Amino acid sequence: MSTETLSFDAARALAASALRAAGASAEAARQTAEALARADLDGIASHGLARVPAYAAQLRAGKVKGEAVPSVTRPSKATVAVDAADGLAYPAIATALAWAASLLPQCGVVAAGVRNSHHAGALGLFVEDLARTAGAFAIAFTNSPAGIAPAGSGTPLFGTNPIAFACPITGRDPLVIDLSLSVVARGRIMVAAQKGEPIPEGWATDPAGRPTTDAKAALAGAMLPIGGAKGAALVLMVELLTAALTASHAGFEASSFFDDKGGPPRIGQLFLAIRPGAVGADQEAVAARVATIIARVLAEPGVRLPGDRRLAIRARQRAEGIGYPAALLAELRALAG
């Protein structure tokens, strides 16, 4: 596959131009492009500029409102509710995170919910920002369009429903754990289907609920959760924390992130931020315990922290540029005019 290398700034500018041409406001395009380029910088191509063509198609169709402006209400002293107004998720999430960071010093524990939202991209970036800039332990949840069936069923009702966590570590980058609750990302099955290749058994089931190695049958069926029934229970937990608490669409009600069919997905996100020292131990004691736990983990031969590979990719691509398929860049340039 032919590739081309772009600097982070060039990738961000190209994405913003393509989104602006499709109808996104200048601010929505800027914030979305920033998040997508950051995902690519970390090697998370599934949530990078590859998403722009689908976002652009949805903007042109009105499935996503390009001029949407998030609105904020304050249900309580330590909580924030943000309505994304059927726009791109990133402006609403940025608003939620800014409020969470500002309230953390006085409240100690803050919850920020986002409703009427869209695809949230790489959740780990958001909790990393809260850990890095606000010194917080942070957790993020989002639901997504249906792809996983409840335990005992073959009918997909809930999305891959990722979870992300971050905490500050003295003297090094924050620890970031970011994972979806499916065995494998749906994008990998989509690629296999496009190439006519089989998938390993254990990734998904066909429409009848039977294990399958046929990628196209898997896309018509259901993805399997990590950990079997326990993973399916976690999927349900995230669904309730997001769709229920923010009064958003459940996975079985949400339209696809990948095409311009149907109405807005209107899913939900929930962000929790906890200031060290807010729940008993003082800040210095918390930092010391984190350092002890991390040091003991790293003392094991061959062990690295979650996210270390991502940080190495970030450093390398910040210096050398980000490699993109030439076909994708040609498409984005055409979209940008």
C-alpha positions as CSV (number, residue, x, y, z in Angstrom):
1,M,0.0,0.0,0.0
2,S,1.4,3.4,-1.0
3,T,1.9,5.7,2.0
4,E,2.7,9.3,2.6
5,T,4.0,11.0,5.8
6,L,2.5,14.1,7.3
7,S,3.6,16.1,10.3
8,F,1.0,16.3,13.1
9,D,0.2,19.9,12.3
10,A,-0.3,19.1,8.6
11,A,-2.6,16.1,9.4
12,R,-4.6,18.2,11.8
13,A,-5.0,21.0,9.3
14,L,-6.1,18.6,6.5
15,A,-8.7,17.0,8.7
16,A,-10.0,20.4,9.8
17,S,-10.3,21.6,6.2
18,A,-12.2,18.5,5.1
19,L,-14.6,18.8,8.0
20,R,-15.1,22.5,7.4
21,A,-15.9,21.9,3.7
22,A,-18.5,19.3,4.8
23,G,-20.3,21.8,7.0
24,A,-18.6,21.7,10.4
25,S,-18.2,25.0,12.2
26,A,-14.6,26.3,12.5
27,E,-14.5,25.3,16.2
28,A,-16.0,21.9,15.8
29,A,-13.7,21.2,12.9
30,R,-10.7,22.3,14.9
31,Q,-11.5,20.3,18.0
32,T,-12.4,17.2,16.0
33,A,-9.3,17.4,13.9
34,E,-7.1,17.8,17.0
35,A,-8.5,14.6,18.5
36,L,-8.3,12.6,15.4
37,A,-4.7,13.7,14.6
38,R,-3.7,12.9,18.2
39,A,-5.1,9.4,17.8
40,D,-3.0,8.9,14.7
41,L,0.0,10.3,16.4
42,D,-0.4,7.5,19.0
43,G,-0.8,4.8,16.4
44,I,-4.6,4.5,16.9
45,A,-5.5,4.7,13.2
46,S,-9.0,3.3,13.7
47,H,-9.9,6.6,15.5
48,G,-7.8,8.9,13.4
49,L,-8.1,10.7,10.1
50,A,-9.6,7.5,8.6
51,R,-12.9,8.6,10.4
52,V,-13.1,11.9,8.4
53,P,-14.8,10.6,5.3
54,A,-17.7,9.1,7.4
55,Y,-17.9,12.2,9.6
56,A,-18.0,14.4,6.4
57,A,-20.8,12.2,4.8
58,Q,-22.9,12.5,8.0
59,L,-22.3,16.3,8.2
60,R,-23.5,16.7,4.6
61,A,-26.5,14.5,5.2
62,G,-27.5,16.4,8.3
63,K,-27.1,13.2,10.5
64,V,-24.5,15.3,12.4
65,K,-25.2,19.0,12.9
66,G,-22.1,20.9,11.9
67,E,-23.0,24.2,13.6
68,A,-24.2,22.6,16.8
69,V,-23.1,24.4,20.0
70,P,-22.9,22.4,23.2
71,S,-25.0,23.7,26.1
72,V,-24.3,23.2,29.8
73,T,-26.5,22.7,32.9
74,R,-25.3,22.2,36.5
75,P,-27.6,19.6,38.2
76,S,-25.5,19.9,41.4
77,K,-22.3,21.5,42.8
78,A,-20.1,18.6,41.6
79,T,-21.8,17.6,38.4
80,V,-22.1,18.9,34.8
81,A,-24.5,17.9,32.1
82,V,-23.5,18.8,28.5
83,D,-25.9,18.5,25.6
84,A,-23.9,17.9,22.3
85,A,-27.0,18.9,20.4
86,D,-26.5,16.2,17.7
87,G,-23.2,17.7,16.8
88,L,-19.7,16.1,16.6
89,A,-18.8,14.7,20.1
90,Y,-15.5,16.5,20.5
91,P,-16.7,20.1,21.3
92,A,-19.1,18.7,23.9
93,I,-16.4,16.5,25.4
94,A,-14.0,19.4,25.5
95,T,-16.6,21.5,27.3
96,A,-17.3,18.6,29.8
97,L,-13.6,18.2,30.6
98,A,-13.0,21.9,31.0
99,W,-15.8,22.1,33.6
100,A,-14.6,19.0,35.4
101,A,-11.1,20.4,35.7
102,S,-12.4,23.7,37.0
103,L,-14.6,22.1,39.6
104,L,-12.1,19.5,40.8
105,P,-10.2,21.7,43.3
106,Q,-13.3,22.7,45.3
107,C,-15.4,19.5,44.8
108,G,-12.8,16.7,44.9
109,V,-15.0,14.3,42.9
110,V,-16.7,15.5,39.7
111,A,-19.0,13.8,37.2
112,A,-19.6,15.1,33.7
113,G,-22.2,13.6,31.4
114,V,-22.6,14.2,27.7
115,R,-25.9,13.5,25.9
116,N,-27.1,13.6,22.3
117,S,-23.6,12.8,21.3
118,H,-21.6,11.0,18.6
119,H,-18.5,8.9,18.2
120,A,-16.0,9.9,20.9
121,G,-12.8,8.6,19.3
122,A,-9.9,7.5,21.5
123,L,-11.2,7.9,25.0
124,G,-7.8,7.5,26.5
125,L,-6.7,10.9,25.3
126,F,-9.4,12.6,27.4
127,V,-8.5,10.9,30.7
128,E,-4.8,11.5,30.0
129,D,-5.5,15.2,29.7
130,L,-7.3,15.2,33.1
131,A,-4.5,13.3,34.7
132,R,-1.8,15.5,33.1
133,T,-3.3,18.9,33.5
134,A,-5.6,18.6,36.5
135,G,-3.7,15.9,38.4
136,A,-6.8,13.7,38.5
137,F,-7.6,10.1,38.6
138,A,-10.0,9.9,35.7
139,I,-12.4,7.4,34.2
140,A,-14.4,7.7,30.9
141,F,-17.2,5.6,29.5
142,T,-19.1,5.7,26.3
143,N,-21.8,3.6,24.7
144,S,-22.0,3.0,20.9
145,P,-24.2,1.5,18.2
146,A,-25.2,-2.2,18.7
147,G,-22.6,-4.8,18.0
148,I,-22.5,-7.1,21.1
149,A,-25.2,-9.4,22.3
150,P,-26.1,-10.0,25.9
151,A,-24.9,-13.3,27.4
152,G,-27.2,-16.1,26.1
153,S,-28.4,-14.2,23.1
154,G,-27.2,-13.8,19.5
155,T,-28.9,-10.5,18.9
156,P,-26.6,-7.5,19.2
157,L,-28.1,-4.9,21.5
158,F,-25.1,-2.9,22.9
159,G,-21.9,-1.4,21.5
160,T,-18.3,-2.2,22.2
161,N,-18.7,0.3,25.0
162,P,-15.1,1.3,25.7
163,I,-13.7,2.3,29.1
164,A,-10.6,4.5,29.7
165,F,-8.7,5.2,32.9
166,A,-5.8,7.5,33.8
167,C,-3.8,8.4,36.8
168,P,-0.8,10.7,37.4
169,I,2.5,9.2,38.2
170,T,5.2,11.4,39.7
171,G,8.2,11.8,37.3
172,R,6.6,10.2,34.3
173,D,3.7,10.3,31.9
174,P,0.3,9.4,33.3
175,L,-0.8,5.8,33.2
176,V,-3.5,5.4,30.6
177,I,-5.6,2.2,30.2
178,D,-8.0,2.4,27.2
179,L,-10.0,-0.7,26.0
180,S,-13.1,-1.7,24.3
181,L,-15.2,-4.5,25.7
182,S,-15.2,-6.6,22.5
183,V,-12.6,-9.3,21.9
184,V,-11.4,-7.3,18.8
185,A,-12.2,-4.0,17.2
186,R,-15.0,-4.1,14.7
187,G,-12.8,-2.3,12.2
188,R,-10.5,-5.4,12.0
189,I,-13.5,-7.5,11.0
190,M,-14.5,-4.9,8.4
191,V,-11.1,-5.0,6.9
192,A,-11.2,-8.8,6.7
193,A,-14.6,-8.6,5.0
194,Q,-13.3,-6.1,2.4
195,K,-10.3,-8.4,1.6
196,G,-12.4,-11.6,1.6
197,E,-10.3,-13.0,4.4
198,P,-11.5,-15.2,7.2
199,I,-11.3,-14.2,10.9
200,P,-10.2,-16.3,13.8
201,E,-13.0,-18.2,15.6
202,G,-13.8,-16.5,18.9
203,W,-14.2,-13.0,17.5
204,A,-17.8,-13.0,16.6
205,T,-21.0,-15.0,15.8
206,D,-23.2,-15.2,12.7
207,P,-26.8,-14.0,12.7
208,A,-27.9,-17.3,14.1
209,G,-25.6,-16.9,17.1
210,R,-23.1,-19.5,15.9
211,P,-19.3,-19.0,16.1
212,T,-18.0,-18.0,12.7
213,T,-14.8,-17.4,10.8
214,D,-16.7,-15.6,7.9
215,A,-16.1,-11.9,8.3
216,K,-19.2,-10.9,6.4
217,A,-21.4,-13.2,8.5
218,A,-19.7,-11.7,11.6
219,L,-20.6,-8.2,10.6
220,A,-24.3,-9.3,10.1
221,G,-24.1,-11.1,13.5
222,A,-22.6,-10.1,16.8
223,M,-19.2,-9.3,18.2
224,L,-18.1,-11.3,21.2
225,P,-17.2,-9.5,24.5
226,I,-14.0,-10.0,26.4
227,G,-14.3,-12.5,29.2
228,G,-17.5,-14.1,28.0
229,A,-20.5,-13.5,30.3
230,K,-18.4,-11.3,32.6
231,G,-17.5,-9.1,29.7
232,A,-21.2,-8.9,28.6
233,A,-22.0,-7.8,32.1
234,L,-19.4,-5.0,31.9
235,V,-21.0,-4.0,28.5
236,L,-24.3,-3.7,30.2
237,M,-22.8,-1.7,33.1
238,V,-21.3,0.9,30.7
239,E,-24.6,1.0,28.8
240,L,-26.4,2.0,32.0
241,L,-23.7,4.5,33.1
242,T,-24.0,6.3,29.7
243,A,-27.3,5.8,28.0
244,A,-29.4,5.7,31.3
245,L,-27.6,8.4,33.4
246,T,-27.4,10.9,30.5
247,A,-30.9,9.9,29.0
248,S,-29.2,9.1,25.7
249,H,-29.9,6.4,23.1
250,A,-29.0,2.8,23.9
251,G,-26.9,0.9,21.5
252,F,-30.0,-0.8,19.9
253,E,-31.5,2.6,19.3
254,A,-28.4,4.4,17.9
255,S,-27.6,4.7,14.2
256,S,-24.2,3.7,12.8
257,F,-21.1,5.8,13.1
258,F,-19.9,4.5,9.7
259,D,-22.6,5.8,7.3
260,D,-25.0,8.7,6.7
261,K,-28.2,6.6,7.1
262,G,-30.8,7.3,9.7
263,G,-31.0,10.1,12.3
264,P,-28.3,11.2,14.8
265,P,-26.9,8.4,17.0
266,R,-27.5,10.4,20.2
267,I,-25.4,8.3,22.4
268,G,-23.9,9.3,25.8
269,Q,-20.6,9.7,27.5
270,L,-19.7,9.9,31.2
271,F,-16.5,11.3,32.7
272,L,-15.5,10.9,36.4
273,A,-12.6,12.9,37.9
274,I,-11.2,12.3,41.4
275,R,-8.6,14.6,43.0
276,P,-6.0,12.8,45.0
277,G,-6.7,13.5,48.6
278,A,-10.5,13.8,48.1
279,V,-11.4,10.4,49.5
280,G,-9.3,9.9,52.6
281,A,-5.5,9.7,52.1
282,D,-3.8,13.0,51.5
283,Q,-2.3,13.9,48.1
284,E,1.3,13.0,49.1
285,A,0.2,9.6,50.4
286,V,-1.7,8.9,47.2
287,A,1.3,9.8,45.1
288,A,3.6,7.6,47.2
289,R,1.2,4.6,46.9
290,V,1.0,5.0,43.2
291,A,4.8,5.1,42.9
292,T,5.1,2.0,45.1
293,I,2.6,0.0,43.0
294,I,4.0,1.0,39.7
295,A,7.6,0.3,40.8
296,R,6.6,-3.2,42.0
297,V,4.9,-3.9,38.7
298,L,7.8,-2.7,36.6
299,A,10.2,-4.8,38.8
300,E,8.8,-8.0,37.1
301,P,11.0,-9.1,34.2
302,G,9.5,-8.3,30.8
303,V,6.6,-6.2,32.2
304,R,5.7,-2.8,30.8
305,L,2.9,-0.4,31.7
306,P,-0.2,-0.2,29.6
307,G,0.3,2.6,27.2
308,D,4.1,2.5,27.1
309,R,4.1,1.3,23.4
310,R,1.7,4.1,22.5
311,L,3.9,6.7,24.1
312,A,6.9,5.4,22.2
313,I,4.9,5.6,18.9
314,R,3.9,9.2,19.8
315,A,7.5,10.3,20.4
316,R,8.7,8.7,17.2
317,Q,5.9,10.0,15.0
318,R,6.1,13.5,16.6
319,A,9.7,13.5,15.3
320,E,9.4,11.6,12.0
321,G,5.8,12.3,11.0
322,I,2.7,10.1,10.7
323,G,2.4,7.6,7.9
324,Y,-1.0,7.6,6.1
325,P,-2.3,5.5,3.2
326,A,-1.9,7.7,0.1
327,A,-5.5,6.8,-1.0
328,L,-6.9,8.2,2.3
329,L,-5.0,11.5,1.9
330,A,-6.2,11.8,-1.7
331,E,-9.8,11.4,-0.4
332,L,-9.3,13.9,2.3
333,R,-7.8,16.5,-0.1
334,A,-10.7,16.0,-2.4
335,L,-13.1,16.5,0.5
336,A,-11.2,19.7,1.5
337,G,-11.3,21.0,-2.1
